[in-house]
Amino acid sequence: MPMTHYRRMSPVQARAALGEFLAERVPALQRLRAELTAQGIDPETLLDGSPQSLTPLWEWIVERRAELSAGRSTAPSLEPRSRWPSWARHTVTSMHVPSATMFVLLDGLVSYLAQVLITGAPTAFWGLGSPEDARHHLHHHPVLTGAGQQIFVPTLPMAGMLRLKLGEASLREGELTGYAVAMIGSLHEEIPPPAGDPPVVVVAAPESFDVGVRGDIANGHAGLLRRMSTELAAQDGIVAVDRAAVDALEVRAPGWEADALHRWLSAWLRTRLPFDR
């Protein structure tokens, strides 16, 4: 999409930009997890989905501030604007990015913060910011919405990262955690979500596994479940994945244990469900 600011987009362009933003979330989170792994940090342990986990994640990013410093802004490895995340292309008018590393950390943080917010406020949903008010600062931005609130998730991570890049004092210790807790509270609807059961249940049968999918996920995210079934079928040791019902799968995997299958399915949904409309 052309590098047009969100506020100047037509409704059609804004809806396409929202889809682009959401499509980028899982790959950005996967790049962050890969970067953590390369640095000897277990992403499963660090990224547990809680607001509190944002504090050690930000501390790890701060430790790498030398890679983001303004002194590198004229280096030949400047990241071209065409390769920036869409939310940065459509909001930031000018910025020197030293390398792809900055966006690996920043865009990954944006995805993870969004995951934390939706985990804490599961009734929140993605939409366009203030679509009827062209003067609003979030007009046509991709926002997380709930209880009358709308949040453009990149705002605080971007501010913190730019301060690091400029060598300035950045986010305080625990500031991201406090922000997430406050935003989760503001996004909560008065009526709690009806689903309190785990996303999936795996039961070992004689020659296969029966997988039950929580009703709100099965009924509201049919396309996502089709993708999950396809990706599961491509894993080593999986012989077949059949949709036994709208909310049920039959998985033939002779070499798998029920716990391992449950972990795979739960992790897959935990990563992707927050960004499925």
N, C-alpha and C positions, 0 to 999 in steps of 0.2 A: 504494500500500500504506500502511496506517496507520503512524504514526510510532512503531513499536515497536522497542526495542533488539534487536539481533541475538540477544543471549544469552537473551532472553525469547520468542523465536519458536519456533513449532512446526516440525517438520521440513518440512512442506509450505510454510509461510511462508518458511522459510530458503531453500529451493530457488527459490521465486519471487523472493526478494530477490537471490539470486545471478544469476538471469537478468536482473533489472532492472539490477544493477550492470554486467554485461557489455554490455548494450544501450546503456548510457550512455558507454562508453569511446571509441568512434570519434567520435561527435559532440563530445565534450569535446576530443579531440585536434584535430579540425578547427577548433574555436573558437580553440584555442591557436595553431594555424598561421595562422589569419586575423588574430589579434592581432599576431603577429610581423610578418606582411606589412604590416599597417597602420602599424607602427612602423619600416618600412624595412629589416627583417631578412628574409633569404631562409630560409624554414623548411627547404628542401631541403638547404641547406648546414649550418645549425645542428643540425638534428635528424637526424643521420646514423645513429642507432641504437646508438652506442657509449656505454659508461659515461662516457668523457671528455667527451662532449657535454653531460652534465648540469651540469658546472661553469659554462660560459658561460651556459647557460639560467638557472641559479639566480642568477648575477650580474645578468642582465637583470631578473629578478624583484625582486631586492634594490633595484635602481635605482628601482623604482616603489613603494617602501615608503611614501611619503607618501600614496599613494592608499589604503593599507590601515591607516593609523594609528588608534589607539584614539580619537583626538580627533574622528573622524568618526562614532563609533558611535551618536550620537544624531541623526544627519542624517535627514531625511525619506526618503532614498533607501535605507533599510535593506532588504536583500533578505529577503523573507518566507520563513519556514522551508519552506513548501510548494514553493518553487522551488529548494531546496538539492539537490545531488546526493544520491542515495539513501543512499550510505555515510555521509554527514554526518548526514542525518536519523536514521539508525538507530544512531548512536554518540554524537553530541554532544548533551548535555542542555541547554546554554545557551551562546549565543554571539551577539554583535552583529556582523553582517556589514555593512560600510559600503555596499557596492554589489555588483552582479553581477560587477564586475571581479575581485574577490577570487577568486570561484569559477571564472572563466574561466582565471585563472592557476593556481590550486590544482588544480582538477579536470583541467585539461590536463596539469599536471605529473604527477599520479597516472597518467593514461593513458600518458604518455610513459615514465615510469619502468617501468611494467609492460611496455611494448614492449621496452625495453632489457633487462629481466630475461629475458623469453622469448626474445629474439634470442640472448642469451648462454647460456641454458639451455633449449634447444628441447624437452627431454623433460618439462619442468615442465607442470603442468596446473591448471585451476581447479577448486575444490571447496569444501566446507563445512569450516570450522575445527573440529577436535575434536568431531565430531558425537555421540560417545558420552560425552563428559565435560562435563556442564553447568556444572561449576565452573571450567573452563578459560577464560582471559580472551579467547580467540578462538573460543569455542563459537558455531557457526553463522554466523561471519563469512565473507564471500567471500574466500578465500585462494588464493594461488599455492602449489602443493604440488609437492615433488620430493625424492627421496632422504631421506624422513622428516622434511623441514622444511616449515613452513607460514608464509607471509608475508602479512600484511594490508598491502597496498601503500600505502594512504593514511597510515600511521602517521607516518613521518618527514616527508613533505611537509607534513602538517597541523601537526606540532609546529613546524617551521620557519616556516610562514606565520603561526601565531598569535603567535610571538615577534616577527616583523616588525610585526604589527598592534599589539602592545603597546609597540613601541619598544624591545624588549630585544635583547640580542645573540642572533643566530640561528645558523643552520648555518655552520660554518667553511668556508673556501674548500676546495673539493675533497671536502667531507664526503659529498655525495650520490654522487660518483663512487666514493669508497672504499666506501661502503655497497653500491652496485650490484655492484662487483667481488666483495665478500665474499658477498653474497647469491647471485650467479650460481654461485660456488664451492660454496655450501651446497646449491643446488638440483640440481646436476649428478648424474645417475645414474652408477653405475660403468660401465654399458654405454652407449657413445656412440650417438647416434641413427643409424639406418641410412642416412638420406638426406644425402648430401653434395653433390648436384647442385643447380643453381639451381632456384628454384620454377617458373619457366616458361622455355621455349625457343621462339623465334619463327623460322620459316623462311619466306622468301618463295617462293611458288609462282607460276606464270604469271598466274593471275587471282585469287589470294587469298593469305592467310597461313595456314600450318599452325602451330598453337600446341600444344605439348606441355606438360602439367602434371605436375609431379613426383608419383610414385606415391603417396607417403604423404599428400599433400594431396588428390589426386583420390579416394582410397579413404576417407579419414577426414573429409572436409569437403565432401560432395556438395552440401549446401544452400548453402554459401558459394560454390561454383563456379557454381551456378545464378544466384545474385544477381550475381556478377561478369559472367556472360554477359549478363544483362538490362541491367545498367548500361552495359556496353560497347556494346551494341546501340543505346543511346540517345545515344551520342556523335556529334557532327557528323562526317560523312564515313563513318560505318559503315553499310554497306548491309545486311549480315546477319551473324549469329553463329550457327553451327550446331555442336551437339555431335556431332563425328564419332565419338567413343568416350568411355568414362568419363574418360580422361586426355588427351583431345584436342579441340581446337576448330578449326573452319574459319572464318576471318574474312574477309569481303569488304569491303575498304576501299580503293577506288581512289586516294584522295588521301593515304593514310598511308604512312609509311616503316616498315620493320621495326623500326628502333631506337626510333622513337616509340611504336609499339605495345608493344614490350617494356618501355619505361619506364612506360607507363600500367599495364600488367598487374602489373609488379613493385611499383609504388607502391601499387596498390590492395590487393594481398595483404599487403604489409608493414604497412599500416595496420590491416587487419581480421583477418588470420589469428591474431594473438596473443589475440584475444578471442572466437574461435569455439570452442565446446565440442564 
